[in-house]
């Protein structure tokens, strides 16, 4: 018998593809990351020893599983925030099935509110995959809650270039951050905060 977590990931990939092909209703679309993006996130969590991970945009929890599996390996954990009731329910069920629940804190809230109440330097790594139009307004909070030397990863950097442009410009112009674009999946925009 194969790895149950791998089987669950494969099942969620099939579900997301079928679901998103069947509906144009944005709140009900999963819009999951690609598998190679999941593998990339997993490696980054381990390589940076990111024990305190924040994910903004849980959806059905597919990306969270990649992050949490990696965090478990380094005695870390993932806090994931989602606003949509429907997706919170799906993700919760998937976390229970995954065996990774002890490493995941699920937050049902607006990401902006969560960021505002989070402590300075609270997170080692932030994965941002949510409402792109909100990103510029969140930037001052994102930069505050990311620790020095911490890593910000933003999905859809090549699939939604125009929507991402204002945020990318803000981050790139910030002298405290070194940035790059990685052509994995739908494009990953990476920004590392200066360590001092």
C-alpha positions in Angstrom: 0.0 0.0 0.0 1.3 3.5 -0.9 1.8 6.5 1.3 -1.6 7.7 2.5 -0.5 11.4 2.4 0.7 11.0 -1.2 -2.6 9.4 -2.0 -4.6 12.3 -0.4 -2.5 14.8 -2.4 -3.2 13.0 -5.6 -6.9 12.8 -4.8 -7.0 16.6 -4.1 -5.2 17.3 -7.4 -7.9 15.3 -9.3 -10.7 17.0 -7.3 -9.4 20.5 -7.8 -9.0 19.9 -11.6 -12.5 18.5 -12.0 -14.1 21.1 -9.6 -12.5 24.1 -11.3 -13.4 22.9 -14.8 -17.0 22.5 -13.7 -17.6 26.0 -12.1 -16.8 29.6 -12.9 -18.0 30.7 -9.4 -14.9 32.0 -7.8 -15.7 31.2 -4.2 -16.2 27.6 -5.1 -13.1 27.2 -7.2 -10.1 25.6 -5.5 -7.4 27.3 -7.5 -4.7 25.0 -6.0 -1.0 25.3 -6.6 0.6 22.9 -9.0 2.4 19.8 -7.7 5.8 21.2 -8.7 5.0 24.3 -6.6 4.2 22.1 -3.7 7.5 20.3 -4.0 9.3 23.7 -4.3 7.5 25.0 -1.1 8.5 21.8 0.7 12.1 22.2 -0.2 12.1 25.9 0.8 10.6 25.3 4.2 13.3 22.7 4.9 16.2 24.6 3.4 15.4 27.8 5.4 14.4 25.8 8.6 11.2 27.8 8.6 9.5 26.5 11.8 6.9 29.2 11.9 5.1 29.2 8.6 2.1 31.4 7.6 -0.1 30.6 4.7 -2.6 33.2 3.4 -5.3 31.4 1.4 -5.9 27.9 2.5 -8.5 26.9 -0.1 -9.1 23.1 0.4 -5.7 22.7 2.2 -3.7 21.2 -0.7 -0.8 23.6 -0.4 -1.1 23.5 3.4 -0.3 19.8 3.3 3.0 20.4 1.4 3.9 23.1 3.9 2.9 21.1 7.0 4.6 17.9 5.9 7.9 19.9 5.5 7.3 21.8 8.8 6.7 18.5 10.6 10.2 17.3 9.5 11.9 20.3 11.2 9.6 20.5 14.3 7.7 23.4 12.9 4.1 24.3 12.2 1.8 26.1 9.8 -0.8 28.7 10.5 -3.2 29.0 7.6 -5.9 31.6 7.2 -9.0 31.4 5.0 -12.1 33.5 4.9 -14.5 31.3 2.9 -16.7 29.0 5.1 -17.0 26.4 2.3 -13.2 26.1 2.0 -12.6 26.0 5.7 -14.8 23.0 6.0 -13.1 21.2 3.1 -9.6 22.0 4.5 -10.5 20.9 8.0 -11.7 17.5 6.7 -8.5 17.1 4.6 -6.2 18.0 7.5 -8.0 15.4 9.7 -7.4 12.7 7.0 -3.7 13.8 6.4 -2.4 13.0 9.9 -0.8 16.5 9.9 -3.5 18.3 12.0 -1.1 18.6 15.0 1.2 20.8 12.8 -1.6 23.0 11.4 -3.4 25.9 13.0 -6.5 26.8 10.9 -7.7 30.3 11.2 -11.1 31.4 9.9 -10.7 35.1 9.4 -9.8 37.9 7.1 -6.1 37.8 6.3 -5.7 41.5 6.8 -7.1 41.3 10.3 -4.8 38.3 11.1 -1.7 40.2 9.9 -2.6 43.3 11.9 -2.9 41.4 15.1 0.2 39.2 14.6 3.4 40.0 16.4 6.4 41.6 14.8 8.8 39.0 13.3 6.2 36.3 14.1 6.9 34.2 11.0 10.0 32.6 9.3 8.2 32.0 6.0 5.0 33.4 4.5 3.2 31.8 1.5 0.8 34.3 -0.1 -1.9 32.8 -2.4 -5.1 34.8 -1.9 -6.8 38.0 -3.1 -4.1 39.6 -5.2 -5.8 43.1 -5.2 -5.4 43.1 -1.4 -1.6 42.5 -1.4 -0.4 46.1 -1.7 -2.6 47.1 1.3 -1.2 44.2 3.3 2.4 44.9 2.5 3.3 47.0 5.6 1.9 44.2 7.8 3.6 41.4 5.8 7.0 43.1 6.1 6.5 43.6 9.8 5.4 40.1 10.7 8.2 38.4 8.6 11.3 38.0 10.7 14.7 39.4 9.6 16.1 36.8 7.1 12.6 35.5 6.5 11.2 34.5 3.1 8.0 35.6 1.4 6.7 33.4 -1.5 3.9 34.7 -3.6 2.0 32.4 -6.1 0.7 33.4 -9.6 3.6 35.7 -10.4 3.6 34.6 -14.1 0.0 33.5 -14.5 -1.4 36.9 -13.3 1.4 39.3 -14.1 -0.9 42.4 -14.4 -2.7 41.7 -11.1 0.6 41.1 -9.4 2.4 44.1 -10.8 1.6 46.7 -8.1 2.6 44.4 -5.3 5.8 43.2 -7.1 6.7 46.9 -7.7 6.2 47.7 -4.0 8.3 44.8 -2.7 11.1 45.2 -5.3 11.4 48.9 -4.4 11.9 48.1 -0.7 15.6 48.2 0.0 15.2 45.7 2.9 14.2 42.9 0.4 16.1 40.9 -2.2 13.7 39.5 -4.8 13.5 37.1 -7.7 11.0 35.3 -9.9 11.0 31.5 -10.2 9.3 30.0 -13.2 7.7 27.0 -11.3 4.0 26.3 -11.6 2.1 29.5 -12.0 5.2 31.5 -11.2 6.6 32.2 -7.7 7.8 35.6 -6.6 10.3 35.3 -3.8 11.4 38.1 -1.4 14.0 37.7 1.4 14.1 40.2 4.2 17.5 41.5 5.1 18.8 39.7 8.2 19.8 42.9 10.1 
